[in-house]
Amino acid sequence: MLDSPINSVPPDPFREDREGRGVRRARLHGEEMLMLLRWRDVRQAARDVETFDSGQLGRVPTPPETEIRAFRQLPIESNPPEHTEWKDLVQPYFRRPKEAGPKAEIETLVAQAVDDAARAGAFDVLGDFALPLQSAALTVLLNTDRALADEWVQWGLHAFRTEGQTDPAKAARFLAFIDRMLAEAQAKPDESLFSYLHTAKFQGRPLSGDEKRGICHLAMAGGRDTVINALSGTLAFLAEAPDGLARLRAEPKLIDGAAEEIFRVLSPLPQIARVCPAGLERGGVRIAPDQRASLCWASANRDALIFEAPEEIRLDRAPNPHLAFGAGAHTCLGAPHARLLLRSLLTSLIAQVARIEIIETIPRQSPFGTPYLYDKLVLRFVPARTLSERSG
């Protein structure tokens, strides 16, 4: 049944540097960067928008996206107070996971996905489970045509990257899709984000075409691979550690905290970049003005000064001040959506699945020490018996 062992939590690649100088000079996608590694330093940097600038077109992501778009992703590529105004503008959609109707719809999507997987026997977690679920849930978040999920699935695990590298052809297709959706929404208004942007105003004026593009670009790409990795990593962890699933079934009140602990350990977005206009020197490492620094969430979330036994997944860890969703004004706009998906997955699993069997894995190595990351992951859900069977 098991062709290769499941990928356990790998050694922390940042421990020595974090406990030493607190920084690392690293080359990420061909660019020399200063990486901040300690929880306190990373958290402080996320709040210091003067030293660590986000308002630079295409230079927040790694690798940078300056070659594939001529507009800022909004609100992420802006600084307060402008950032706060952009964030407020799109909040009607990103707070939908907290509203009864959208919340129930997403919970139903998750429960149906778990049921379908249990009926299918062995299934590919990435292509047959996590990707379709992420795409379907995104249509709910953006309140657009639910049938679009089928088209989005065809894009693969990332909207415009292939094997971690920017793919110009995919990037062009993605932008053409955004332009198509905006044009259709203008011609035939509905309740979607695409329509809303045509009537929304920023500082009392209509949005420009590039501003609409920038919001859609982030809304649709920002949480794609990260959510997929969170969902697949959760299933892999529970397959490897069946006592975790059993404990959640016995103590369902732990689900919310367990989801936070999984986000901490997985850190689906391992780092984010900031431009340092005046340069920066930390721990004996210097970068010149206009170079970029990396805020390494993955390292901060394993800081032993903050988290006892950080390499362990403790479903009852509390408190848990992880930085998987960032910190400060730039705390991830999609955090409520990601949290709802993971909590719903855990809830559905304890109700519908007795155990998870591992069929095949092809682990993917990560320079950030990300655990439970795969190029291929095939599992089988063993369905839970009905209540009457259990009682009998």
Disulfide bonds with the S-S distance in Angstrom:
none
